[in-house]
Amino acid sequence: MTIHDRFEAAFAGCPLVAILRGLTPDEAPAIGEALVGAGFTLIEVPLNSPDPLRSIAVLAERLAGRALVGAGTVLSRSQVADVAAAGGGLVVSPNADPTVIGATVAAGLVSLPGYQTPTEAFAALAAGATALKLFPADVATPLALKAHRAVLPPVTRVLAVGGILPETIAGWRQAGADGFGLGSNLYRPGKGAADVARDAAAYVAALQRSA
């Protein structure tokens, strides 16, 4: 099974990406298990976290066959190579840099670039993006996404990322969000695995109610 096949299966099962900004390698096993136990299958460790590549390697090994792990805040070709070397399968960026997207495609990894405007969205798709990340979603609003969906190809998957709460998921889904990236409302440095498991379960439940 290719990385893209794994992503398709993971996204179909639970289109929620856990964004673990600030995670340390020592915390990674417990937090990863808490997320998978709640139903998460997609995990991102931003590269501006402490020793992120080590955390990605730890999670990728421990959660093999249960979750697809990758990196966020990926800004360069060299970082794409680093993520691949660490065993990561996801490359998530805050922007729509065609150079980064192209390097991700060339490496056989999943590309999830950030966008705000239709111009950025279409450029990212032309460069080979697997799906799009509307970021920051709390600035864009569901109304903006609804307008984007009117012009984007119907098969385009869009994840809303930034400020998403369990109680706002239904509104975003109605506007056309296919999935969500969840950051500090799900995990922040020092937050214990039990609390992460509780909040992760709340997001999964909200997603199921919105279906």
C-alpha positions as CSV (number, residue, x, y, z in Angstrom):
1,M,0.0,0.0,0.0
2,T,1.4,3.4,-1.0
3,I,1.5,6.4,1.2
4,H,-1.3,7.9,-0.8
5,D,-3.4,4.7,-0.4
6,R,-2.8,5.0,3.3
7,F,-3.9,8.6,3.3
8,E,-7.1,7.8,1.4
9,A,-8.0,5.1,3.9
10,A,-7.1,7.2,6.9
11,F,-9.0,10.2,5.6
12,A,-12.1,8.1,4.8
13,G,-12.0,6.7,8.3
14,C,-11.5,9.9,10.2
15,P,-10.7,13.2,8.4
16,L,-9.2,14.9,11.5
17,V,-5.6,15.9,11.6
18,A,-4.0,16.2,15.1
19,I,-1.5,19.1,15.0
20,L,1.0,18.5,17.8
21,R,2.9,21.7,17.9
22,G,5.4,21.7,20.8
23,L,5.4,17.9,21.2
24,T,8.6,16.3,22.4
25,P,9.9,12.8,21.5
26,D,9.4,11.7,25.1
27,E,5.7,12.7,25.1
28,A,5.1,11.3,21.6
29,P,4.2,7.7,22.4
30,A,1.6,8.5,25.1
31,I,0.0,11.3,23.1
32,G,0.0,9.2,19.9
33,E,-1.7,6.3,21.6
34,A,-4.3,8.6,23.1
35,L,-5.2,10.0,19.7
36,V,-5.3,6.6,18.0
37,G,-7.4,5.3,20.9
38,A,-9.9,8.1,20.2
39,G,-10.1,7.3,16.5
40,F,-7.6,9.6,15.0
41,T,-5.6,8.3,12.0
42,L,-3.7,11.4,10.8
43,I,-1.1,13.1,12.9
44,E,1.1,16.1,12.2
45,V,4.2,17.3,14.2
46,P,5.1,20.9,13.1
47,L,8.7,21.4,12.4
48,N,9.0,24.3,14.8
49,S,8.5,21.8,17.7
50,P,11.4,20.5,19.8
51,D,13.3,17.8,17.9
52,P,10.3,17.3,15.5
53,L,12.0,14.8,13.2
54,R,12.7,12.5,16.1
55,S,9.1,12.8,17.3
56,I,7.9,11.9,13.7
57,A,10.1,8.9,13.6
58,V,8.9,7.7,17.0
59,L,5.3,8.1,16.1
60,A,5.6,6.6,12.6
61,E,7.2,3.5,14.1
62,R,4.9,3.1,17.0
63,L,1.7,3.8,15.1
64,A,2.6,1.9,11.9
65,G,-0.6,0.5,10.4
66,R,-2.8,2.6,12.7
67,A,-2.0,6.2,11.7
68,L,-0.3,8.2,9.0
69,V,2.2,10.6,10.5
70,G,3.9,13.6,9.0
71,A,5.1,17.2,9.5
72,G,3.6,20.6,9.6
73,T,5.1,24.0,8.9
74,V,7.2,22.5,6.0
75,L,8.7,25.4,4.1
76,S,11.5,24.1,1.9
77,R,12.5,21.2,-0.3
78,S,15.2,20.2,2.1
79,Q,12.6,19.9,4.9
80,V,10.5,17.6,2.6
81,A,13.5,15.4,2.3
82,D,14.0,15.4,6.1
83,V,10.4,14.4,6.7
84,A,10.7,11.5,4.2
85,A,13.9,10.3,5.8
86,A,12.2,10.3,9.3
87,G,9.4,8.1,8.0
88,G,6.8,10.8,7.6
89,G,4.1,10.5,5.0
90,L,2.3,13.9,5.3
91,V,3.8,17.3,4.3
92,V,1.6,20.1,5.6
93,S,2.5,23.8,5.0
94,P,0.9,27.1,6.0
95,N,1.3,28.4,2.5
96,A,0.9,27.2,-1.1
97,D,4.6,27.1,-2.3
98,P,4.7,25.2,-5.6
99,T,8.3,24.3,-5.0
100,V,7.5,22.5,-1.7
101,I,4.4,20.9,-3.3
102,G,6.5,19.6,-6.2
103,A,9.2,18.2,-4.0
104,T,6.5,16.5,-1.9
105,V,4.9,14.9,-5.0
106,A,8.3,13.9,-6.3
107,A,9.0,12.1,-3.0
108,G,5.7,10.2,-3.2
109,L,4.3,12.0,-0.1
110,V,1.0,13.6,0.6
111,S,0.9,17.3,0.1
112,L,-1.5,19.5,2.2
113,P,-0.6,23.1,1.5
114,G,-2.4,26.1,3.1
115,Y,-4.4,28.6,1.1
116,Q,-6.7,31.6,1.7
117,T,-7.8,32.6,-1.8
118,P,-9.0,30.8,-4.9
119,T,-5.9,31.9,-6.7
120,E,-3.7,30.1,-4.2
121,A,-6.0,27.1,-4.2
122,F,-5.9,26.6,-8.0
123,A,-2.1,27.2,-8.0
124,A,-1.7,24.5,-5.3
125,L,-3.8,22.0,-7.2
126,A,-1.9,22.7,-10.4
127,A,1.3,21.9,-8.6
128,G,0.0,18.6,-7.4
129,A,-1.5,19.1,-4.0
130,T,-3.3,16.1,-2.6
131,A,-5.8,18.3,-0.6
132,L,-6.1,21.9,0.5
133,K,-5.8,23.4,4.0
134,L,-7.9,26.5,4.5
135,F,-5.8,28.4,7.0
136,P,-6.4,30.2,9.2
137,A,-10.0,29.1,9.1
138,D,-11.1,31.4,11.9
139,V,-10.2,34.3,9.6
140,A,-11.7,32.8,6.5
141,T,-15.1,31.8,7.9
142,P,-17.5,29.1,6.6
143,L,-19.0,31.6,4.2
144,A,-15.7,32.0,2.4
145,L,-15.3,28.3,2.1
146,K,-18.8,28.0,0.7
147,A,-17.8,30.6,-2.0
148,H,-14.6,28.7,-2.7
149,R,-16.5,25.4,-3.1
150,A,-18.6,27.0,-5.9
151,V,-15.5,27.3,-8.1
152,L,-13.1,24.6,-7.0
153,P,-13.3,21.2,-8.7
154,P,-15.9,19.1,-6.9
155,V,-13.3,16.4,-6.1
156,T,-11.1,18.8,-4.2
157,R,-10.8,18.0,-0.5
158,V,-10.6,21.0,1.8
159,L,-9.6,20.9,5.4
160,A,-10.5,23.8,7.7
161,V,-7.6,24.5,10.1
162,G,-7.4,27.2,12.8
163,G,-9.7,27.8,15.7
164,I,-11.9,24.8,15.1
165,L,-14.0,23.6,18.1
166,P,-16.3,20.6,18.4
167,E,-19.3,22.9,18.3
168,T,-18.3,24.6,15.1
169,I,-17.6,21.5,13.1
170,A,-21.2,21.1,11.9
171,G,-21.3,24.6,10.4
172,W,-18.0,24.1,8.6
173,R,-19.2,20.7,7.2
174,Q,-22.4,22.4,5.9
175,A,-20.1,25.0,4.2
176,G,-18.2,22.2,2.4
177,A,-15.3,21.3,4.7
178,D,-14.2,17.7,4.1
179,G,-11.9,17.5,7.2
180,F,-10.2,19.5,9.9
181,G,-6.8,20.2,11.4
182,L,-6.9,20.6,15.1
183,G,-4.2,22.4,17.0
184,S,-4.0,24.0,20.4
185,N,-7.6,23.2,21.2
186,L,-6.7,19.5,21.0
187,Y,-3.0,19.6,22.2
188,R,-0.6,22.1,23.6
189,P,2.8,21.6,25.4
190,G,2.4,20.0,28.8
191,K,-1.2,18.7,28.2
192,G,-1.4,15.1,29.5
193,A,-2.4,12.1,27.4
194,A,-5.7,11.6,29.4
195,D,-6.8,15.1,28.6
196,V,-5.8,14.8,24.9
197,A,-7.8,11.5,24.7
198,R,-10.9,13.2,26.2
199,D,-10.8,16.2,23.8
200,A,-9.9,14.0,20.8
201,A,-13.0,11.9,21.6
202,A,-15.1,15.0,21.7
203,Y,-13.9,16.0,18.2
204,V,-14.6,12.6,16.8
205,A,-18.1,12.6,18.3
206,A,-18.8,16.0,16.8
207,L,-17.6,14.9,13.4
208,Q,-19.9,11.8,13.6
209,R,-22.9,14.0,14.5
210,S,-22.2,16.3,11.6
211,A,-22.2,13.5,9.0
